[in-house]
Amino acid sequence: MSFSILAAAFLALCLPMVAAAQWPDYGRNRDRNDRYGRYDERYVRDSIHRLDRMAKDFEREVDRSLDRSRRDGTRSEDRINAQAHQFRNAVGNLKSRFGNGRDLNRSRNEAQRVLQEASQLRRISRFDNRLSSLWSQIERELDVISDAYNMGYNNGGY
């Protein structure tokens, strides 16, 4: 009798663990410690928010820099400004879609677009010192996003 009670208690304690092991973890890129790559959910969310602020600053600085350059009034200026704007929009879309970070797959396409737009912007632009400094900060956040979503960014070598 006591063996039956002990076995039932053991089974009751182990049942949730067995069920959790067999239940698929659909749509999540987290490990068991709620981490995305090397980062936790809060760090990824904060990184996206920092990137959003920097993308806005970068777009404004690109426009100012081009207005004071030989490219002012050229198609090249228009193309670079448009690319900076597309990058900013892509980051804004990622920020909106990421939400509270419970499911990275919900925002995976937006993250991929951010990395693609960043690579394109880096390819067509030459940055002055101010923009280079800002872009270095942006790339640190892009590396966080790339790592969290398990996408290779490599400082523009997407």
MARLUM-284648 format. One record per atom (N, C-alpha, C): x, z, y; chain; residue number from 1. Coordinates in Angstrom, 3 decimals. Layout:
BEGIN
R          u          w          v   chain   resi
R          X          Z          Y       A    NUM
...
***
This chain:
BEGIN
R          u          w          v   chain   resi
R      0.812      0.000     -1.193       A      1
R      0.000      0.000      0.000       A      1
R      0.862      0.000      1.267       A      1
R      1.868      0.864      1.305       A      2
R      2.730      0.922      2.490       A      2
R      3.535     -0.370      2.645       A      2
R      3.892     -0.975      1.518       A      3
R      4.596     -2.253      1.595       A      3
R      3.710     -3.321      2.230       A      3
R      2.439     -3.343      1.911       A      4
R      1.503     -4.310      2.495       A      4
R      1.347     -4.093      3.995       A      4
R      1.280     -2.849      4.423       A      5
R      1.160     -2.542      5.859       A      5
R      2.434     -2.952      6.582       A      5
R      3.588     -2.664      5.990       A      6
R      4.864     -3.033      6.581       A      6
R      4.997     -4.558      6.678       A      6
R      4.613     -5.273      5.644       A      7
R      4.673     -6.739      5.651       A      7
R      3.730     -7.319      6.699       A      7
R      2.531     -6.747      6.818       A      8
R      1.574     -7.221      7.825       A      8
R      2.097     -6.969      9.235       A      8
R      2.715     -5.823      9.465       A      9
R      3.284     -5.509     10.782       A      9
R      4.429     -6.473     11.102       A      9
R      5.271     -6.721     10.126       A     10
R      6.386     -7.643     10.321       A     10
R      5.874     -9.047     10.643       A     10
R      4.877     -9.479      9.922       A     11
R      4.279    -10.790     10.156       A     11
R      3.664    -10.874     11.553       A     11
R      2.998     -9.807     11.970       A     12
R      2.376     -9.783     13.299       A     12
R      3.434     -9.862     14.404       A     12
R      4.579     -9.254     14.185       A     13
R      5.657     -9.294     15.175       A     13
R      6.348    -10.657     15.214       A     13
R      6.450    -11.298     14.074       A     14
R      7.166    -12.574     13.994       A     14
R      6.300    -13.784     14.323       A     14
R      5.001    -13.653     14.223       A     15
R      4.097    -14.772     14.435       A     15
R      4.266    -15.439     15.807       A     15
R      4.334    -14.696     16.915       A     16
R      4.525    -15.366     18.210       A     16
R      5.839    -16.137     18.288       A     16
R      6.884    -15.597     17.674       A     17
R      8.178    -16.257     17.704       A     17
R      8.124    -17.573     16.914       A     17
R      7.488    -17.558     15.777       A     18
R      7.355    -18.760     14.952       A     18
R      6.502    -19.801     15.687       A     18
R      5.432    -19.360     16.299       A     19
R      4.563    -20.286     17.030       A     19
R      5.293    -20.914     18.207       A     19
R      6.072    -20.134     18.933       A     20
R      6.818    -20.658     20.080       A     20
R      7.869    -21.654     19.633       A     20
R      8.471    -21.426     18.497       A     21
R      9.505    -22.334     17.996       A     21
R      8.917    -23.683     17.602       A     21
R      7.647    -23.698     17.192       A     22
R      7.047    -24.944     16.752       A     22
R      6.247    -25.645     17.834       A     22
R      5.943    -24.965     18.924       A     23
R      5.157    -25.569     19.990       A     23
R      6.059    -26.437     20.844       A     23
R      5.747    -27.736     20.988       A     24
R      6.622    -28.609     21.777       A     24
R      6.603    -28.233     23.254       A     24
R      7.729    -28.430     23.885       A     25
R      7.892    -28.094     25.302       A     25
R      7.812    -29.389     26.110       A     25
R      6.636    -29.989     26.122       A     26
R      6.453    -31.278     26.754       A     26
R      6.738    -31.238     28.246       A     26
R      7.468    -32.245     28.722       A     27
R      7.624    -32.446     30.150       A     27
R      8.493    -31.440     30.861       A     27
R      9.352    -30.751     30.162       A     28
R     10.182    -29.766     30.837       A     28
R     11.640    -30.032     30.509       A     28
R     12.474    -29.913     31.507       A     29
R     13.900    -30.114     31.330       A     29
R     14.653    -28.792     31.412       A     29
R     13.964    -27.703     31.219       A     30
R     14.593    -26.398     31.345       A     30
R     15.140    -25.931     30.002       A     30
R     16.133    -25.067     30.082       A     31
R     16.548    -24.391     28.870       A     31
R     15.750    -23.093     28.756       A     31
R     16.083    -22.246     27.838       A     32
R     15.310    -21.022     27.612       A     32
R     15.402    -20.031     28.768       A     32
R     16.351    -20.204     29.670       A     33
R     16.508    -19.299     30.806       A     33
R     15.926    -19.883     32.088       A     33
R     15.013    -20.855     31.964       A     34
R     14.408    -21.519     33.119       A     34
R     15.461    -22.129     34.034       A     34
R     16.421    -22.794     33.448       A     35
R     17.477    -23.421     34.230       A     35
R     17.411    -24.928     34.043       A     35
R     17.725    -25.650     35.110       A     36
R     17.793    -27.111     35.090       A     36
R     19.265    -27.469     35.187       A     36
R     19.845    -27.904     34.092       A     37
R     21.280    -28.127     34.111       A     37
R     21.962    -26.794     34.388       A     37
R     22.787    -26.759     35.413       A     38
R     23.477    -25.513     35.767       A     38
R     22.674    -24.681     36.753       A     38
R     21.524    -25.169     37.181       A     39
R     20.803    -24.560     38.291       A     39
R     19.447    -24.024     37.851       A     39
R     18.993    -22.979     38.542       A     40
R     17.652    -22.488     38.261       A     40
R     16.648    -23.208     39.162       A     40
R     15.382    -22.983     38.876       A     41
R     14.282    -23.667     39.573       A     41
R     14.346    -23.483     41.087       A     41
R     14.599    -22.267     41.522       A     42
R     14.656    -21.976     42.955       A     42
R     15.794    -22.730     43.629       A     42
R     16.950    -22.795     42.980       A     43
R     18.098    -23.479     43.570       A     43
R     17.809    -24.974     43.723       A     43
R     17.179    -25.576     42.730       A     44
R     16.831    -27.002     42.808       A     44
R     15.832    -27.234     43.941       A     44
R     14.814    -26.391     44.022       A     45
R     13.825    -26.514     45.097       A     45
R     14.490    -26.367     46.466       A     45
R     15.351    -25.365     46.611       A     46
R     16.052    -25.162     47.887       A     46
R     16.966    -26.340     48.213       A     46
R     17.597    -26.907     47.193       A     47
R     18.454    -28.060     47.397       A     47
R     17.653    -29.255     47.915       A     47
R     16.471    -29.460     47.353       A     48
R     15.611    -30.555     47.801       A     48
R     15.176    -30.321     49.245       A     48
R     14.867    -29.090     49.600       A     49
R     14.482    -28.779     50.987       A     49
R     15.655    -28.991     51.947       A     49
R     16.860    -28.576     51.527       A     50
R     18.047    -28.825     52.370       A     50
R     18.271    -30.324     52.534       A     50
R     18.134    -31.059     51.442       A     51
R     18.323    -32.502     51.494       A     51
R     17.303    -33.151     52.418       A     51
R     16.081    -32.662     52.411       A     52
R     15.041    -33.197     53.283       A     52
R     15.430    -33.017     54.753       A     52
R     15.897    -31.828     55.108       A     53
R     16.333    -31.589     56.498       A     53
R     17.521    -32.472     56.866       A     53
R     18.477    -32.579     55.952       A     54
R     19.671    -33.381     56.233       A     54
R     19.339    -34.866     56.323       A     54
R     18.407    -35.345     55.505       A     55
R     18.022    -36.762     55.555       A     55
R     17.415    -37.100     56.908       A     55
R     16.625    -36.184     57.456       A     56
R     16.046    -36.395     58.795       A     56
R     17.140    -36.429     59.853       A     56
R     18.063    -35.474     59.776       A     57
R     19.188    -35.456     60.724       A     57
R     20.037    -36.712     60.591       A     57
R     20.270    -37.124     59.348       A     58
R     21.099    -38.297     59.100       A     58
R     20.452    -39.551     59.675       A     58
R     19.158    -39.713     59.462       A     59
R     18.463    -40.887     59.993       A     59
R     18.599    -40.940     61.514       A     59
R     18.418    -39.813     62.159       A     60
R     18.532    -39.744     63.619       A     60
R     19.960    -40.063     64.075       A     60
R     20.948    -39.509     63.385       A     61
R     22.351    -39.738     63.757       A     61
R     22.782    -41.180     63.500       A     61
R     22.283    -41.779     62.431       A     62
R     22.592    -43.192     62.160       A     62
R     22.089    -44.050     63.308       A     62
R     20.870    -43.810     63.732       A     63
R     20.291    -44.587     64.834       A     63
R     21.122    -44.417     66.107       A     63
R     21.478    -43.175     66.423       A     64
R     22.300    -42.918     67.622       A     64
R     23.651    -43.594     67.531       A     64
R     24.275    -43.463     66.387       A     65
R     25.605    -44.041     66.191       A     65
R     25.571    -45.563     66.318       A     65
R     24.566    -46.181     65.733       A     66
R     24.460    -47.644     65.797       A     66
R     24.143    -48.120     67.207       A     66
R     23.376    -47.331     67.960       A     67
R     23.050    -47.706     69.335       A     67
R     24.287    -47.724     70.228       A     67
R     25.312    -46.989     69.834       A     68
R     26.558    -46.948     70.608       A     68
R     27.651    -47.795     69.973       A     68
R     27.293    -48.701     69.091       A     69
R     28.305    -49.497     68.385       A     69
R     28.136    -50.985     68.679       A     69
R     29.051    -51.771     68.115       A     70
R     28.959    -53.236     68.256       A     70
R     27.762    -53.802     67.497       A     70
R     27.221    -53.035     66.585       A     71
R     26.071    -53.491     65.791       A     71
R     24.746    -53.361     66.539       A     71
R     24.770    -52.756     67.707       A     72
R     23.536    -52.546     68.471       A     72
R     22.836    -53.885     68.716       A     72
R     21.579    -53.953     68.336       A     73
R     20.783    -55.160     68.547       A     73
R     20.948    -56.228     67.489       A     73
R     21.677    -55.935     66.429       A     74
R     21.904    -56.939     65.382       A     74
R     21.000    -56.688     64.176       A     74
R     20.963    -57.670     63.291       A     75
R     20.213    -57.503     62.038       A     75
R     20.834    -56.416     61.171       A     75
R     22.138    -56.317     61.263       A     76
R     22.838    -55.287     60.506       A     76
R     22.349    -53.896     60.913       A     76
R     22.176    -53.673     62.211       A     77
R     21.651    -52.389     62.690       A     77
R     20.253    -52.152     62.127       A     77
R     19.424    -53.174     62.175       A     78
R     18.061    -53.039     61.660       A     78
R     18.051    -52.707     60.169       A     78
R     18.929    -53.382     59.416       A     79
R     18.990    -53.169     57.968       A     79
R     19.456    -51.739     57.642       A     79
R     20.465    -51.267     58.359       A     80
R     20.981    -49.920     58.106       A     80
R     19.947    -48.872     58.512       A     80
R     19.309    -49.058     59.666       A     81
R     18.258    -48.124     60.094       A     81
R     17.114    -48.098     59.088       A     81
R     16.731    -49.272     58.587       A     82
R     15.642    -49.345     57.599       A     82
R     16.040    -48.622     56.314       A     82
R     17.286    -48.787     55.888       A     83
R     17.744    -48.128     54.663       A     83
R     17.787    -46.611     54.848       A     83
R     18.238    -46.150     56.015       A     84
R     18.246    -44.711     56.298       A     84
R     16.816    -44.166     56.290       A     84
R     15.891    -44.943     56.804       A     85
R     14.485    -44.531     56.811       A     85
R     13.921    -44.495     55.385       A     85
R     14.256    -45.471     54.577       A     86
R     13.799    -45.485     53.187       A     86
R     14.351    -44.283     52.417       A     86
R     15.615    -43.953     52.688       A     87
R     16.218    -42.786     52.048       A     87
R     15.466    -41.520     52.450       A     87
R     15.202    -41.384     53.742       A     88
R     14.464    -40.206     54.228       A     88
R     13.079    -40.133     53.582       A     88
R     12.381    -41.258     53.493       A     89
R     11.050    -41.270     52.864       A     89
R     11.127    -40.895     51.383       A     89
R     12.154    -41.400     50.702       A     90
R     12.317    -41.089     49.280       A     90
R     12.529    -39.589     49.087       A     90
R     13.335    -38.989     49.951       A     91
R     13.570    -37.545     49.862       A     91
R     12.274    -36.781     50.146       A     91
R     11.528    -37.219     51.144       A     92
R     10.241    -36.579     51.448       A     92
R      9.278    -36.662     50.281       A     92
R      9.244    -37.808     49.615       A     93
R      8.389    -37.962     48.436       A     93
R      8.827    -37.029     47.304       A     93
R     10.139    -36.893     47.115       A     94
R     10.642    -35.974     46.093       A     94
R     10.244    -34.543     46.418       A     94
R     10.396    -34.166     47.669       A     95
R     10.034    -32.807     48.090       A     95
R      8.555    -32.538     47.808       A     95
R      7.707    -33.490     48.137       A     96
R      6.274    -33.321     47.909       A     96
R      5.939    -33.261     46.419       A     96
R      6.543    -34.122     45.651       A     97
R      6.220    -34.225     44.230       A     97
R      6.799    -33.076     43.415       A     97
R      7.961    -32.561     43.842       A     98
R      8.606    -31.477     43.094       A     98
R      7.725    -30.240     43.060       A     98
R      7.051    -29.974     44.170       A     99
R      6.138    -28.829     44.213       A     99
R      6.847    -27.542     43.887       A     99
R      6.343    -26.849     42.904       A    100
R      6.938    -25.569     42.548       A    100
R      7.938    -25.695     41.405       A    100
R      8.226    -26.895     40.969       A    101
R      9.288    -27.113     40.009       A    101
R      8.972    -26.791     38.566       A    101
R      7.728    -26.617     38.235       A    102
R      7.409    -26.245     36.866       A    102
R      7.642    -27.388     35.879       A    102
R      7.723    -28.599     36.360       A    103
R      7.886    -29.744     35.470       A    103
R      8.711    -30.817     36.176       A    103
R      9.975    -30.938     35.805       A    104
R     10.839    -31.930     36.446       A    104
R     10.390    -33.356     36.159       A    104
R      9.751    -33.578     35.034       A    105
R      9.330    -34.937     34.721       A    105
R      8.265    -35.448     35.684       A    105
R      7.529    -34.541     36.318       A    106
R      6.545    -34.959     37.330       A    106
R      7.222    -35.639     38.508       A    106
R      8.449    -35.246     38.805       A    107
R      9.148    -35.775     39.974       A    107
R     10.393    -36.583     39.608       A    107
R     10.533    -36.922     38.355       A    108
R     11.725    -37.644     37.895       A    108
R     11.877    -39.008     38.569       A    108
R     10.786    -39.763     38.685       A    109
R     10.867    -41.086     39.318       A    109
R     11.285    -40.973     40.772       A    109
R     10.782    -39.945     41.459       A    110
R     11.133    -39.747     42.863       A    110
R     12.605    -39.381     42.998       A    110
R     13.110    -38.557     42.082       A    111
R     14.529    -38.188     42.108       A    111
R     15.399    -39.416     41.874       A    111
R     14.983    -40.246     40.942       A    112
R     15.732    -41.468     40.662       A    112
R     15.739    -42.387     41.881       A    112
R     14.620    -42.490     42.560       A    113
R     14.547    -43.321     43.760       A    113
R     15.461    -42.780     44.862       A    113
R     15.503    -41.460     45.026       A    114
R     16.393    -40.851     46.026       A    114
R     17.837    -41.247     45.743       A    114
R     18.254    -41.147     44.492       A    115
R     19.630    -41.481     44.130       A    115
R     19.913    -42.966     44.341       A    115
R     18.938    -43.818     44.031       A    116
R     19.116    -45.258     44.247       A    116
R     19.214    -45.588     45.734       A    116
R     18.343    -44.998     46.534       A    117
R     18.364    -45.254     47.980       A    117
R     19.666    -44.741     48.589       A    117
R     20.145    -43.602     48.118       A    118
R     21.404    -43.060     48.618       A    118
R     22.566    -43.988     48.284       A    118
R     22.583    -44.507     47.065       A    119
R     23.646    -45.433     46.674       A    119
R     23.612    -46.696     47.518       A    119
R     22.420    -47.208     47.745       A    120
R     22.269    -48.411     48.563       A    120
R     22.729    -48.150     50.000       A    120
R     22.338    -47.032     50.550       A    121
R     22.721    -46.675     51.917       A    121
R     24.230    -46.532     52.026       A    121
R     24.833    -45.914     51.061       A    122
R     26.289    -45.743     51.076       A    122
R     26.994    -47.094     50.997       A    122
R     26.443    -48.019     50.234       A    123
R     27.064    -49.342     50.081       A    123
R     27.038    -50.165     51.369       A    123
R     25.954    -50.062     52.135       A    124
R     25.827    -50.937     53.307       A    124
R     26.310    -50.300     54.599       A    124
R     26.720    -49.029     54.561       A    125
R     27.049    -48.318     55.795       A    125
R     28.515    -47.933     55.847       A    125
R     29.017    -47.941     57.053       A    126
R     30.321    -47.338     57.349       A    126
R     30.041    -46.197     58.306       A    126
R     30.491    -45.022     57.945       A    127
R     30.140    -43.839     58.712       A    127
R     31.277    -43.421     59.632       A    127
R     30.925    -43.004     60.855       A    128
R     31.916    -42.396     61.737       A    128
R     32.140    -40.948     61.270       A    128
R     32.966    -40.209     61.991       A    129
R     33.310    -38.849     61.546       A    129
R     32.096    -37.943     61.427       A    129
R     31.222    -37.976     62.421       A    130
R     30.024    -37.122     62.397       A    130
R     29.143    -37.474     61.204       A    130
R     28.907    -38.759     60.985       A    131
R     28.064    -39.187     59.865       A    131
R     28.742    -38.918     58.526       A    131
R     30.058    -39.079     58.462       A    132
R     30.772    -38.807     57.211       A    132
R     30.641    -37.347     56.814       A    132
R     30.726    -36.461     57.789       A    133
R     30.579    -35.036     57.519       A    133
R     29.169    -34.724     57.014       A    133
R     28.186    -35.272     57.670       A    134
R     26.797    -35.058     57.254       A    134
R     26.547    -35.672     55.882       A    134
R     27.105    -36.855     55.638       A    135
R     26.913    -37.510     54.350       A    135
R     27.561    -36.709     53.217       A    135
R     28.697    -36.069     53.489       A    136
R     29.340    -35.223     52.466       A    136
R     28.417    -34.081     52.056       A    136
R     27.739    -33.482     53.018       A    137
R     26.784    -32.416     52.715       A    137
R     25.610    -32.970     51.908       A    137
R     25.155    -34.144     52.281       A    138
R     24.057    -34.788     51.546       A    138
R     24.465    -35.047     50.106       A    138
R     25.684    -35.521     49.911       A    139
R     26.125    -35.829     48.550       A    139
R     26.229    -34.588     47.681       A    139
R     26.540    -33.453     48.260       A    140
R     26.545    -32.211     47.469       A    140
R     25.139    -31.920     46.937       A    140
R     24.127    -32.141     47.771       A    141
R     22.750    -31.919     47.322       A    141
R     22.328    -32.995     46.313       A    141
R     22.796    -34.209     46.510       A    142
R     22.484    -35.278     45.554       A    142
R     23.093    -34.978     44.190       A    142
R     24.272    -34.367     44.189       A    143
R     24.893    -33.977     42.919       A    143
R     24.064    -32.916     42.208       A    143
R     23.504    -31.969     42.964       A    144
R     22.642    -30.937     42.370       A    144
R     21.421    -31.595     41.730       A    144
R     20.798    -32.494     42.469       A    145
R     19.600    -33.177     41.960       A    145
R     19.942    -34.019     40.745       A    145
R     21.039    -34.733     40.830       A    146
R     21.476    -35.565     39.710       A    146
R     21.706    -34.728     38.458       A    146
R     22.337    -33.589     38.633       A    147
R     22.611    -32.708     37.501       A    147
R     21.321    -32.097     36.949       A    147
R     20.439    -31.649     37.831       A    148
R     19.195    -31.017     37.393       A    148
R     18.326    -31.989     36.594       A    148
R     18.288    -33.246     37.019       A    149
R     17.469    -34.251     36.340       A    149
R     18.244    -34.987     35.250       A    149
R     19.491    -34.599     35.079       A    150
R     20.356    -35.225     34.081       A    150
R     20.497    -36.728     34.319       A    150
R     20.767    -37.066     35.572       A    151
R     21.013    -38.459     35.971       A    151
R     22.410    -38.520     36.558       A    151
R     23.143    -39.559     36.300       A    152
R     24.495    -39.662     36.846       A    152
R     24.502    -40.247     38.243       A    152
R     24.922    -39.466     39.217       A    153
R     25.015    -39.986     40.586       A    153
R     26.466    -40.302     40.948       A    153
R     27.379    -39.387     40.740       A    154
R     28.794    -39.607     41.001       A    154
R     29.113    -40.101     42.399       A    154
R     28.630    -39.419     43.416       A    155
R     28.949    -39.757     44.805       A    155
R     28.771    -41.248     45.105       A    155
R     27.613    -41.731     44.848       A    156
R     27.304    -43.106     45.200       A    156
R     27.495    -44.093     44.071       A    156
R     28.105    -43.680     42.998       A    157
R     28.323    -44.599     41.888       A    157
R     27.190    -44.551     40.880       A    157
R     25.989    -44.450     41.361       A    158
R     24.803    -44.287     40.522       A    158
R     24.712    -45.352     39.476       A    158
***
